[in-house]
């Protein structure tokens, strides 16, 4: 999104589907929407459409962040399991 969007309406076809956006794309578009809304140059209907889009973008960002957190947790858990298995194997070698 860019400042050219102001005054051109906010129909369904004006935006890329939120589900298709990467985290960075959603975050950048959300920041741009906040900037546009803060200008206060749109009518109520346009403002509401942008606000709704912003809410959807914020939710998408949260989904991306939750997914990233889950991946980190999984990686840490796998690392802990691997470390524990290696430690157990090392203990077994010392017994002989």
N, C-alpha and C positions, 0 to 999 in steps of 0.2 A: 504494500500500500504506500501511496505517497500523497503529497498535498494536492495533486491533480484530482483526487477522488472527491474532494469537497465540492458540493453542488452538482455532482453527477449521479446522485441517488445511491441507494444501498440495496438494490434488488438482490435476490438470491444468487443470480448469475454473476454478480459483481465480485464475488469473493471465491477464492479457492476453498474447497471443502476442508474444514478444520482437521479432519481425520488424516488428510494427506500431508499435513505440515510437519516438518521436523520441529524439534524443540526451539532451535534458534529462529526459524521462520515464524513460529507462533509468538515467541517472545518479542521479536522485532515488530511484528504487526501489532501486537498488543500495545507496545510502547508508542507506536505511531497513532493508534486509535486514542490513547489517553491524550496525546498532544493535540489531536484534532478536536476532541471533546472539550479540552481546556480552552480552546479558542472561542468556543461559544457562538460560532457563526452559522449553525444549522438550525433548522426548525425542529420542533419536538419529535416528529416522526423519524426524521433522519438521526437525531440524537439517540433515540431509543434503539434504532436499528444498529447503530455503532456500539451502543452500550451492550446490547445482546451479543453482538459479535465478540466484544471484549470479554464478556463472561465466558463464552465458549472457548476463546483462546486461552484464558486463564485456566480453565478446567483441563484443556489439552496440555498445557505446560505442566500442571500438577500430575497428569498421567505419565508424561515423559519422566518427570523427576521421581515418581514412585517406581517406575520401571527401572530406572538407573539405580535407585537405592536397593531394589530387590536383587539386581545383578551383582552389586557390590557385596551384599550380605551373602549371596550364594558363593561368590568367589572367596570371601573370607572363611566361610564354613568349610569349603573344600580345602582351603589352605590349612585350616586347623585340623581337619581329619587327616590330611596327608602328613602333616607334621606329627600328629599323634601316632600314626601308623609307623612312621620312620623311627620315632622315639621308642616304640614298642619293639621294633625289629632290632634296634641298637641294644636295648636291654637284653634281648634274647641272645645276642652274640656274646655279651659279657659273661653269660652264665656258663659258657662252655669252657 
